[in-house]
């Protein structure tokens, strides 16, 4: 999801978050919900401050040029085999 409130309301501990958001708020939400990490899509990259905060909070961030739908599908394939 790309709505922070939706992630807060519906994510579960250990989930991966797929988003196109790159601001520092994603780190706070991931930490709050104890997510396994964040996958940033659409070839977007977080700024230096966001990366610094992610390192401080031990929140892994992965970036891809894929779209959220594609990434979701690939992850689904991995867990369903």
N, CA, C and O atoms as a CHARMM CRD file, in Angstrom:
* protein
*
  324
    1    1 UNK  N      0.83900  -1.18900   0.00000 PROA 1      0.00000
    2    1 UNK  CA     0.00000   0.00000   0.00000 PROA 1      0.00000
    3    1 UNK  C      0.87800   1.24400   0.00000 PROA 1      0.00000
    4    1 UNK  O      2.02900   1.20400   0.43400 PROA 1      0.00000
    5    2 UNK  N      0.33500   2.32500  -0.48000 PROA 2      0.00000
    6    2 UNK  CA     1.04100   3.58900  -0.43300 PROA 2      0.00000
    7    2 UNK  C      0.41500   4.56100   0.55600 PROA 2      0.00000
    8    2 UNK  O      0.86900   5.69800   0.68800 PROA 2      0.00000
    9    3 UNK  N     -0.61800   4.11900   1.24400 PROA 3      0.00000
   10    3 UNK  CA    -1.21400   4.93700   2.29500 PROA 3      0.00000
   11    3 UNK  C     -0.64700   4.49700   3.63400 PROA 3      0.00000
   12    3 UNK  O     -0.82500   3.35000   4.04200 PROA 3      0.00000
   13    4 UNK  N      0.03100   5.40000   4.31200 PROA 4      0.00000
   14    4 UNK  CA     0.63500   5.04900   5.59300 PROA 4      0.00000
   15    4 UNK  C     -0.40700   4.51100   6.56600 PROA 4      0.00000
   16    4 UNK  O     -0.15000   3.54300   7.28100 PROA 4      0.00000
   17    5 UNK  N     -1.57200   5.13100   6.59500 PROA 5      0.00000
   18    5 UNK  CA    -2.61600   4.69700   7.52700 PROA 5      0.00000
   19    5 UNK  C     -3.09500   3.28400   7.20200 PROA 5      0.00000
   20    5 UNK  O     -3.44800   2.53300   8.11100 PROA 5      0.00000
   21    6 UNK  N     -3.11300   2.91100   5.93100 PROA 6      0.00000
   22    6 UNK  CA    -3.51100   1.56200   5.53500 PROA 6      0.00000
   23    6 UNK  C     -2.48000   0.54200   6.00100 PROA 6      0.00000
   24    6 UNK  O     -2.83800  -0.53900   6.47000 PROA 6      0.00000
   25    7 UNK  N     -1.22100   0.87700   5.87500 PROA 7      0.00000
   26    7 UNK  CA    -0.16200  -0.02300   6.33400 PROA 7      0.00000
   27    7 UNK  C     -0.22500  -0.17800   7.85400 PROA 7      0.00000
   28    7 UNK  O     -0.07400  -1.28400   8.37400 PROA 7      0.00000
   29    8 UNK  N     -0.44500   0.91500   8.55600 PROA 8      0.00000
   30    8 UNK  CA    -0.56200   0.84600  10.01300 PROA 8      0.00000
   31    8 UNK  C     -1.74500  -0.02800  10.40900 PROA 8      0.00000
   32    8 UNK  O     -1.64300  -0.82600  11.34100 PROA 8      0.00000
   33    9 UNK  N     -2.84900   0.11500   9.71700 PROA 9      0.00000
   34    9 UNK  CA    -4.06000  -0.61800  10.07900 PROA 9      0.00000
   35    9 UNK  C     -4.02700  -2.09300   9.67500 PROA 9      0.00000
   36    9 UNK  O     -4.62100  -2.92800  10.35700 PROA 9      0.00000
   37   10 UNK  N     -3.34700  -2.42300   8.58600 PROA 10     0.00000
   38   10 UNK  CA    -3.50200  -3.76700   8.02700 PROA 10     0.00000
   39   10 UNK  C     -2.25200  -4.62200   7.93800 PROA 10     0.00000
   40   10 UNK  O     -2.35700  -5.82000   7.67200 PROA 10     0.00000
   41   11 UNK  N     -1.09200  -4.06300   8.14700 PROA 11     0.00000
   42   11 UNK  CA     0.11600  -4.89000   8.05800 PROA 11     0.00000
   43   11 UNK  C      0.31100  -5.68300   9.34000 PROA 11     0.00000
   44   11 UNK  O     -0.22200  -5.35900  10.40100 PROA 11     0.00000
   45   12 UNK  N      1.09900  -6.73700   9.18800 PROA 12     0.00000
   46   12 UNK  CA     1.40100  -7.58700  10.33300 PROA 12     0.00000
   47   12 UNK  C      2.90600  -7.69100  10.50500 PROA 12     0.00000
   48   12 UNK  O      3.66300  -7.53600   9.54700 PROA 12     0.00000
   49   13 UNK  N      3.32200  -7.94800  11.70600 PROA 13     0.00000
   50   13 UNK  CA     4.74000  -8.12100  12.00200 PROA 13     0.00000
   51   13 UNK  C      5.36800  -9.10300  11.02100 PROA 13     0.00000
   52   13 UNK  O      4.82500 -10.17800  10.76500 PROA 13     0.00000
   53   14 UNK  N      6.50800  -8.72300  10.48100 PROA 14     0.00000
   54   14 UNK  CA     7.22800  -9.59800   9.56700 PROA 14     0.00000
   55   14 UNK  C      6.86800  -9.42800   8.09900 PROA 14     0.00000
   56   14 UNK  O      7.52600 -10.00800   7.23500 PROA 14     0.00000
   57   15 UNK  N      5.83400  -8.64000   7.79700 PROA 15     0.00000
   58   15 UNK  CA     5.45600  -8.39400   6.40200 PROA 15     0.00000
   59   15 UNK  C      6.52600  -7.56000   5.70300 PROA 15     0.00000
   60   15 UNK  O      7.26400  -6.81000   6.34200 PROA 15     0.00000
   61   16 UNK  N      6.59500  -7.70400   4.38200 PROA 16     0.00000
   62   16 UNK  CA     7.35300  -6.79100   3.53300 PROA 16     0.00000
   63   16 UNK  C      6.39200  -5.74700   3.01500 PROA 16     0.00000
   64   16 UNK  O      5.25800  -6.06800   2.66200 PROA 16     0.00000
   65   17 UNK  N      6.82200  -4.52400   2.96600 PROA 17     0.00000
   66   17 UNK  CA     5.98800  -3.43000   2.48900 PROA 17     0.00000
   67   17 UNK  C      6.46800  -3.02800   1.10800 PROA 17     0.00000
   68   17 UNK  O      7.63200  -2.67200   0.92800 PROA 17     0.00000
   69   18 UNK  N      5.58300  -3.08500   0.14200 PROA 18     0.00000
   70   18 UNK  CA     5.87300  -2.65900  -1.22800 PROA 18     0.00000
   71   18 UNK  C      5.25100  -1.28600  -1.41700 PROA 18     0.00000
   72   18 UNK  O      4.04400  -1.11500  -1.24000 PROA 18     0.00000
   73   19 UNK  N      6.07600  -0.30300  -1.77700 PROA 19     0.00000
   74   19 UNK  CA     5.59300   1.07200  -1.87300 PROA 19     0.00000
   75   19 UNK  C      6.41000   1.86800  -2.87300 PROA 19     0.00000
   76   19 UNK  O      7.50300   1.46100  -3.26700 PROA 19     0.00000
   77   20 UNK  N      5.87000   3.00300  -3.27700 PROA 20     0.00000
   78   20 UNK  CA     6.66000   3.93400  -4.08000 PROA 20     0.00000
   79   20 UNK  C      7.04500   5.16500  -3.27100 PROA 20     0.00000
   80   20 UNK  O      7.68800   6.07800  -3.79100 PROA 20     0.00000
   81   21 UNK  N      6.65300   5.19200  -2.00000 PROA 21     0.00000
   82   21 UNK  CA     7.02400   6.31300  -1.14000 PROA 21     0.00000
   83   21 UNK  C      8.50000   6.22500  -0.76800 PROA 21     0.00000
   84   21 UNK  O      9.04900   5.13500  -0.60200 PROA 21     0.00000
   85   22 UNK  N      9.12800   7.38100  -0.64100 PROA 22     0.00000
   86   22 UNK  CA    10.56000   7.40800  -0.33900 PROA 22     0.00000
   87   22 UNK  C     10.90400   8.32800   0.83800 PROA 22     0.00000
   88   22 UNK  O     12.08100   8.55600   1.11700 PROA 22     0.00000
   89   23 UNK  N      9.90500   8.84700   1.51700 PROA 23     0.00000
   90   23 UNK  CA    10.17400   9.78300   2.61200 PROA 23     0.00000
   91   23 UNK  C     10.45300   9.02800   3.91900 PROA 23     0.00000
   92   23 UNK  O     10.23000   7.82100   4.01200 PROA 23     0.00000
   93   24 UNK  N     10.93800   9.75200   4.90700 PROA 24     0.00000
   94   24 UNK  CA    11.31400   9.14100   6.18400 PROA 24     0.00000
   95   24 UNK  C     10.15000   8.51200   6.93800 PROA 24     0.00000
   96   24 UNK  O     10.36100   7.66100   7.80100 PROA 24     0.00000
   97   25 UNK  N      8.93700   8.91600   6.62500 PROA 25     0.00000
   98   25 UNK  CA     7.78100   8.35600   7.32400 PROA 25     0.00000
   99   25 UNK  C      7.65000   6.84900   7.12100 PROA 25     0.00000
  100   25 UNK  O      7.09700   6.15500   7.97500 PROA 25     0.00000
  101   26 UNK  N      8.14900   6.34200   6.00800 PROA 26     0.00000
  102   26 UNK  CA     8.04900   4.89100   5.77700 PROA 26     0.00000
  103   26 UNK  C      8.86400   4.11800   6.81100 PROA 26     0.00000
  104   26 UNK  O      8.50300   3.00300   7.18700 PROA 26     0.00000
  105   27 UNK  N      9.95000   4.71000   7.26300 PROA 27     0.00000
  106   27 UNK  CA    10.78500   4.04900   8.26400 PROA 27     0.00000
  107   27 UNK  C     10.04500   3.99300   9.59600 PROA 27     0.00000
  108   27 UNK  O     10.05400   2.96600  10.27600 PROA 27     0.00000
  109   28 UNK  N      9.41600   5.08300   9.95900 PROA 28     0.00000
  110   28 UNK  CA     8.66600   5.11800  11.21900 PROA 28     0.00000
  111   28 UNK  C      7.54200   4.08500  11.21800 PROA 28     0.00000
  112   28 UNK  O      7.32900   3.40000  12.21900 PROA 28     0.00000
  113   29 UNK  N      6.82800   3.97200  10.11200 PROA 29     0.00000
  114   29 UNK  CA     5.72000   3.00700  10.02600 PROA 29     0.00000
  115   29 UNK  C      6.26400   1.57800  10.06100 PROA 29     0.00000
  116   29 UNK  O      5.71900   0.72300  10.75900 PROA 29     0.00000
  117   30 UNK  N      7.32700   1.32200   9.31500 PROA 30     0.00000
  118   30 UNK  CA     7.91600  -0.02100   9.30000 PROA 30     0.00000
  119   30 UNK  C      8.38900  -0.42800  10.69100 PROA 30     0.00000
  120   30 UNK  O      8.21600  -1.57600  11.10100 PROA 30     0.00000
  121   31 UNK  N      8.97600   0.50100  11.40400 PROA 31     0.00000
  122   31 UNK  CA     9.44800   0.22200  12.76000 PROA 31     0.00000
  123   31 UNK  C      8.26800   0.00500  13.71200 PROA 31     0.00000
  124   31 UNK  O      8.28700  -0.91200  14.53400 PROA 31     0.00000
  125   32 UNK  N      7.25100   0.84700  13.59600 PROA 32     0.00000
  126   32 UNK  CA     6.06100   0.73300  14.43300 PROA 32     0.00000
  127   32 UNK  C      5.41200  -0.63600  14.29500 PROA 32     0.00000
  128   32 UNK  O      4.98900  -1.23200  15.28600 PROA 32     0.00000
  129   33 UNK  N      5.33300  -1.13500  13.06300 PROA 33     0.00000
  130   33 UNK  CA     4.65600  -2.41200  12.79200 PROA 33     0.00000
  131   33 UNK  C      5.62000  -3.59900  12.75800 PROA 33     0.00000
  132   33 UNK  O      5.20100  -4.72600  12.49500 PROA 33     0.00000
  133   34 UNK  N      6.88500  -3.36000  13.01700 PROA 34     0.00000
  134   34 UNK  CA     7.91800  -4.39800  13.03500 PROA 34     0.00000
  135   34 UNK  C      7.91800  -5.18900  11.72100 PROA 34     0.00000
  136   34 UNK  O      7.90500  -6.42000  11.71200 PROA 34     0.00000
  137   35 UNK  N      7.93400  -4.44300  10.61900 PROA 35     0.00000
  138   35 UNK  CA     7.95100  -5.06800   9.29900 PROA 35     0.00000
  139   35 UNK  C      9.33500  -5.62100   8.99700 PROA 35     0.00000
  140   35 UNK  O     10.33500  -5.14300   9.53400 PROA 35     0.00000
  141   36 UNK  N      9.38600  -6.62900   8.13500 PROA 36     0.00000
  142   36 UNK  CA    10.66000  -7.25200   7.76400 PROA 36     0.00000
  143   36 UNK  C     11.49800  -6.32400   6.90000 PROA 36     0.00000
  144   36 UNK  O     12.72600  -6.40900   6.90800 PROA 36     0.00000
  145   37 UNK  N     10.85100  -5.44500   6.16000 PROA 37     0.00000
  146   37 UNK  CA    11.57100  -4.51700   5.30900 PROA 37     0.00000
  147   37 UNK  C     10.63700  -3.80400   4.36100 PROA 37     0.00000
  148   37 UNK  O      9.42400  -4.01600   4.36600 PROA 37     0.00000
  149   38 UNK  N     11.23300  -2.95000   3.54500 PROA 38     0.00000
  150   38 UNK  CA    10.48100  -2.13000   2.59300 PROA 38     0.00000
  151   38 UNK  C     11.07100  -2.35000   1.20800 PROA 38     0.00000
  152   38 UNK  O     12.28900  -2.32600   1.02800 PROA 38     0.00000
  153   39 UNK  N     10.19900  -2.56300   0.23600 PROA 39     0.00000
  154   39 UNK  CA    10.61300  -2.63300  -1.16100 PROA 39     0.00000
  155   39 UNK  C     10.06800  -1.39600  -1.86000 PROA 39     0.00000
  156   39 UNK  O      8.85500  -1.20000  -1.93500 PROA 39     0.00000
  157   40 UNK  N     10.95800  -0.57500  -2.36300 PROA 40     0.00000
  158   40 UNK  CA    10.56900   0.64400  -3.07600 PROA 40     0.00000
  159   40 UNK  C     10.59500   0.35000  -4.57100 PROA 40     0.00000
  160   40 UNK  O     11.59800  -0.12900  -5.10000 PROA 40     0.00000
  161   41 UNK  N      9.49500   0.63700  -5.24000 PROA 41     0.00000
  162   41 UNK  CA     9.32100   0.27600  -6.64900 PROA 41     0.00000
  163   41 UNK  C      9.45500   1.48100  -7.58500 PROA 41     0.00000
  164   41 UNK  O      9.68600   2.60900  -7.15000 PROA 41     0.00000
  165   42 UNK  N      9.30500   1.20800  -8.87000 PROA 42     0.00000
  166   42 UNK  CA     9.27700   2.22600  -9.92500 PROA 42     0.00000
  167   42 UNK  C     10.57900   3.00900 -10.04400 PROA 42     0.00000
  168   42 UNK  O     10.58000   4.18900 -10.39600 PROA 42     0.00000
  169   43 UNK  N     11.68500   2.33300  -9.74500 PROA 43     0.00000
  170   43 UNK  CA    13.00600   2.94000  -9.90300 PROA 43     0.00000
  171   43 UNK  C     13.20700   4.18100  -9.02600 PROA 43     0.00000
  172   43 UNK  O     14.02900   5.04200  -9.34000 PROA 43     0.00000
  173   44 UNK  N     12.46200   4.26300  -7.94100 PROA 44     0.00000
  174   44 UNK  CA    12.61400   5.39500  -7.02100 PROA 44     0.00000
  175   44 UNK  C     13.66200   5.04200  -5.98300 PROA 44     0.00000
  176   44 UNK  O     13.84400   3.87500  -5.63700 PROA 44     0.00000
  177   45 UNK  N     14.33900   6.05000  -5.49600 PROA 45     0.00000
  178   45 UNK  CA    15.36900   5.84200  -4.48700 PROA 45     0.00000
  179   45 UNK  C     15.16200   6.81500  -3.33800 PROA 45     0.00000
  180   45 UNK  O     14.90000   7.99900  -3.55200 PROA 45     0.00000
  181   46 UNK  N     15.28200   6.30400  -2.11300 PROA 46     0.00000
  182   46 UNK  CA    15.12900   7.18700  -0.95800 PROA 46     0.00000
  183   46 UNK  C     16.29900   8.15500  -0.85900 PROA 46     0.00000
  184   46 UNK  O     17.40100   7.86700  -1.32600 PROA 46     0.00000
  185   47 UNK  N     16.04600   9.29800  -0.24900 PROA 47     0.00000
  186   47 UNK  CA    17.13400  10.25900  -0.07400 PROA 47     0.00000
  187   47 UNK  C     18.06500   9.81400   1.05400 PROA 47     0.00000
  188   47 UNK  O     17.78000   8.85500   1.77200 PROA 47     0.00000
  189   48 UNK  N     19.15400  10.51000   1.18900 PROA 48     0.00000
  190   48 UNK  CA    20.18300  10.15000   2.16100 PROA 48     0.00000
  191   48 UNK  C     19.64900  10.11700   3.59000 PROA 48     0.00000
  192   48 UNK  O     20.01800   9.23600   4.36600 PROA 48     0.00000
  193   49 UNK  N     18.78500  11.06700   3.94600 PROA 49     0.00000
  194   49 UNK  CA    18.22400  11.09700   5.30200 PROA 49     0.00000
  195   49 UNK  C     17.35600   9.87300   5.59100 PROA 49     0.00000
  196   49 UNK  O     17.38200   9.33200   6.69700 PROA 49     0.00000
  197   50 UNK  N     16.59300   9.44400   4.59400 PROA 50     0.00000
  198   50 UNK  CA    15.75500   8.25500   4.76600 PROA 50     0.00000
  199   50 UNK  C     16.62700   7.02100   4.93000 PROA 50     0.00000
  200   50 UNK  O     16.35100   6.17700   5.78200 PROA 50     0.00000
  201   51 UNK  N     17.67200   6.90600   4.12500 PROA 51     0.00000
  202   51 UNK  CA    18.58400   5.76400   4.24900 PROA 51     0.00000
  203   51 UNK  C     19.28700   5.76000   5.59900 PROA 51     0.00000
  204   51 UNK  O     19.47300   4.70800   6.20900 PROA 51     0.00000
  205   52 UNK  N     19.67500   6.93700   6.05600 PROA 52     0.00000
  206   52 UNK  CA    20.32800   7.04400   7.35800 PROA 52     0.00000
  207   52 UNK  C     19.38400   6.57700   8.47200 PROA 52     0.00000
  208   52 UNK  O     19.78500   5.83300   9.36700 PROA 52     0.00000
  209   53 UNK  N     18.13200   7.02000   8.40400 PROA 53     0.00000
  210   53 UNK  CA    17.13500   6.62100   9.40500 PROA 53     0.00000
  211   53 UNK  C     16.88600   5.11400   9.34700 PROA 53     0.00000
  212   53 UNK  O     16.74600   4.46500  10.38300 PROA 53     0.00000
  213   54 UNK  N     16.83200   4.56500   8.14600 PROA 54     0.00000
  214   54 UNK  CA    16.62900   3.11800   7.99000 PROA 54     0.00000
  215   54 UNK  C     17.77500   2.34300   8.62700 PROA 54     0.00000
  216   54 UNK  O     17.54800   1.33300   9.29300 PROA 54     0.00000
  217   55 UNK  N     18.99100   2.80500   8.43000 PROA 55     0.00000
  218   55 UNK  CA    20.14600   2.14800   9.04400 PROA 55     0.00000
  219   55 UNK  C     20.09800   2.25200  10.56200 PROA 55     0.00000
  220   55 UNK  O     20.37600   1.27700  11.26100 PROA 55     0.00000
  221   56 UNK  N     19.75300   3.41400  11.06900 PROA 56     0.00000
  222   56 UNK  CA    19.66400   3.60500  12.51700 PROA 56     0.00000
  223   56 UNK  C     18.61400   2.68800  13.14000 PROA 56     0.00000
  224   56 UNK  O     18.81000   2.15900  14.23300 PROA 56     0.00000
  225   57 UNK  N     17.50300   2.50700  12.43500 PROA 57     0.00000
  226   57 UNK  CA    16.38000   1.72000  12.95200 PROA 57     0.00000
  227   57 UNK  C     16.43900   0.24900  12.52600 PROA 57     0.00000
  228   57 UNK  O     15.56700  -0.53900  12.89100 PROA 57     0.00000
  229   58 UNK  N     17.46600  -0.11800  11.75600 PROA 58     0.00000
  230   58 UNK  CA    17.63900  -1.49700  11.27400 PROA 58     0.00000
  231   58 UNK  C     16.44600  -1.96800  10.43900 PROA 58     0.00000
  232   58 UNK  O     15.94700  -3.08000  10.60900 PROA 58     0.00000
  233   59 UNK  N     16.00700  -1.09700   9.53800 PROA 59     0.00000
  234   59 UNK  CA    14.91500  -1.41200   8.62100 PROA 59     0.00000
  235   59 UNK  C     15.51200  -1.59200   7.22600 PROA 59     0.00000
  236   59 UNK  O     15.96900  -0.61900   6.62700 PROA 59     0.00000
  237   60 UNK  N     15.51900  -2.81500   6.70000 PROA 60     0.00000
  238   60 UNK  CA    16.06600  -3.03700   5.36200 PROA 60     0.00000
  239   60 UNK  C     15.21400  -2.36300   4.28900 PROA 60     0.00000
  240   60 UNK  O     13.98400  -2.41100   4.33200 PROA 60     0.00000
  241   61 UNK  N     15.88600  -1.74000   3.33200 PROA 61     0.00000
  242   61 UNK  CA    15.21700  -1.13200   2.18100 PROA 61     0.00000
  243   61 UNK  C     15.80600  -1.74200   0.92400 PROA 61     0.00000
  244   61 UNK  O     17.02400  -1.78500   0.75300 PROA 61     0.00000
  245   62 UNK  N     14.93600  -2.21200   0.05200 PROA 62     0.00000
  246   62 UNK  CA    15.31800  -2.72000  -1.26300 PROA 62     0.00000
  247   62 UNK  C     14.66700  -1.83800  -2.30600 PROA 62     0.00000
  248   62 UNK  O     13.54500  -1.36900  -2.11300 PROA 62     0.00000
  249   63 UNK  N     15.36200  -1.60700  -3.41500 PROA 63     0.00000
  250   63 UNK  CA    14.81200  -0.79500  -4.50200 PROA 63     0.00000
  251   63 UNK  C     14.80100  -1.61000  -5.78200 PROA 63     0.00000
  252   63 UNK  O     15.69900  -2.41500  -6.02800 PROA 63     0.00000
  253   64 UNK  N     13.77200  -1.39300  -6.59600 PROA 64     0.00000
  254   64 UNK  CA    13.65000  -2.09900  -7.85800 PROA 64     0.00000
  255   64 UNK  C     13.04300  -1.17400  -8.90400 PROA 64     0.00000
  256   64 UNK  O     12.34300  -0.21800  -8.57000 PROA 64     0.00000
  257   65 UNK  N     13.31500  -1.46300 -10.16400 PROA 65     0.00000
  258   65 UNK  CA    12.68100  -0.70000 -11.22400 PROA 65     0.00000
  259   65 UNK  C     11.31700  -1.28400 -11.58700 PROA 65     0.00000
  260   65 UNK  O     10.59100  -0.70400 -12.39400 PROA 65     0.00000
  261   66 UNK  N     10.96400  -2.42500 -10.99700 PROA 66     0.00000
  262   66 UNK  CA     9.67100  -3.04900 -11.25100 PROA 66     0.00000
  263   66 UNK  C      8.52000  -2.26800 -10.64400 PROA 66     0.00000
  264   66 UNK  O      8.70200  -1.44300  -9.74900 PROA 66     0.00000
  265   67 UNK  N      7.32600  -2.55200 -11.15900 PROA 67     0.00000
  266   67 UNK  CA     6.10800  -1.94500 -10.62000 PROA 67     0.00000
  267   67 UNK  C      5.61000  -2.77900  -9.43500 PROA 67     0.00000
  268   67 UNK  O      5.94900  -3.95700  -9.31900 PROA 67     0.00000
  269   68 UNK  N      4.82800  -2.18700  -8.57900 PROA 68     0.00000
  270   68 UNK  CA     4.32900  -2.86300  -7.37800 PROA 68     0.00000
  271   68 UNK  C      3.59600  -4.15400  -7.73500 PROA 68     0.00000
  272   68 UNK  O      3.76800  -5.16600  -7.05500 PROA 68     0.00000
  273   69 UNK  N      2.79000  -4.13400  -8.77700 PROA 69     0.00000
  274   69 UNK  CA     2.03500  -5.31800  -9.18400 PROA 69     0.00000
  275   69 UNK  C      2.98100  -6.44900  -9.56200 PROA 69     0.00000
  276   69 UNK  O      2.76500  -7.59800  -9.17400 PROA 69     0.00000
  277   70 UNK  N      4.02600  -6.13100 -10.31600 PROA 70     0.00000
  278   70 UNK  CA     4.99700  -7.14600 -10.72700 PROA 70     0.00000
  279   70 UNK  C      5.73700  -7.72900  -9.52500 PROA 70     0.00000
  280   70 UNK  O      5.89800  -8.94400  -9.41100 PROA 70     0.00000
  281   71 UNK  N      6.17500  -6.86700  -8.65000 PROA 71     0.00000
  282   71 UNK  CA     6.91300  -7.30700  -7.46300 PROA 71     0.00000
  283   71 UNK  C      6.02300  -8.19200  -6.59100 PROA 71     0.00000
  284   71 UNK  O      6.47200  -9.22200  -6.09000 PROA 71     0.00000
  285   72 UNK  N      4.78000  -7.79700  -6.41300 PROA 72     0.00000
  286   72 UNK  CA     3.83800  -8.60100  -5.62900 PROA 72     0.00000
  287   72 UNK  C      3.67500  -9.98600  -6.23800 PROA 72     0.00000
  288   72 UNK  O      3.67200 -10.99100  -5.52700 PROA 72     0.00000
  289   73 UNK  N      3.53800 -10.02900  -7.55500 PROA 73     0.00000
  290   73 UNK  CA     3.38400 -11.30300  -8.24500 PROA 73     0.00000
  291   73 UNK  C      4.60000 -12.19900  -8.08800 PROA 73     0.00000
  292   73 UNK  O      4.46100 -13.40200  -7.86500 PROA 73     0.00000
  293   74 UNK  N      5.78400 -11.62800  -8.20100 PROA 74     0.00000
  294   74 UNK  CA     7.01200 -12.41300  -8.04400 PROA 74     0.00000
  295   74 UNK  C      7.14100 -12.94800  -6.62400 PROA 74     0.00000
  296   74 UNK  O      7.53600 -14.09800  -6.43000 PROA 74     0.00000
  297   75 UNK  N      6.81600 -12.13500  -5.63700 PROA 75     0.00000
  298   75 UNK  CA     6.86500 -12.59700  -4.25800 PROA 75     0.00000
  299   75 UNK  C      5.83000 -13.70000  -4.01800 PROA 75     0.00000
  300   75 UNK  O      6.10700 -14.67000  -3.31200 PROA 75     0.00000
  301   76 UNK  N      4.66000 -13.55500  -4.59400 PROA 76     0.00000
  302   76 UNK  CA     3.63100 -14.57900  -4.45800 PROA 76     0.00000
  303   76 UNK  C      4.10900 -15.90200  -5.04300 PROA 76     0.00000
  304   76 UNK  O      3.90600 -16.95900  -4.44600 PROA 76     0.00000
  305   77 UNK  N      4.74000 -15.84200  -6.20300 PROA 77     0.00000
  306   77 UNK  CA     5.27400 -17.06000  -6.82600 PROA 77     0.00000
  307   77 UNK  C      6.29100 -17.74300  -5.91400 PROA 77     0.00000
  308   77 UNK  O      6.31500 -18.97000  -5.81300 PROA 77     0.00000
  309   78 UNK  N      7.11400 -16.95900  -5.26300 PROA 78     0.00000
  310   78 UNK  CA     8.13700 -17.52500  -4.38400 PROA 78     0.00000
  311   78 UNK  C      7.53900 -18.27500  -3.19200 PROA 78     0.00000
  312   78 UNK  O      8.05300 -19.31700  -2.78700 PROA 78     0.00000
  313   79 UNK  N      6.46700 -17.74500  -2.64200 PROA 79     0.00000
  314   79 UNK  CA     5.89900 -18.38100  -1.44200 PROA 79     0.00000
  315   79 UNK  C      4.89700 -19.47200  -1.78300 PROA 79     0.00000
  316   79 UNK  O      4.54600 -20.27200  -0.91600 PROA 79     0.00000
  317   80 UNK  N      4.43100 -19.52300  -3.01900 PROA 80     0.00000
  318   80 UNK  CA     3.41400 -20.51100  -3.35100 PROA 80     0.00000
  319   80 UNK  C      3.98700 -21.75900  -4.02000 PROA 80     0.00000
  320   80 UNK  O      3.24400 -22.67100  -4.38300 PROA 80     0.00000
  321   81 UNK  N      5.29900 -21.79400  -4.17800 PROA 81     0.00000
  322   81 UNK  CA     5.89100 -22.99200  -4.81000 PROA 81     0.00000
  323   81 UNK  C      6.43500 -23.95600  -3.79500 PROA 81     0.00000
  324   81 UNK  O      6.96200 -25.00600  -4.16200 PROA 81     0.00000
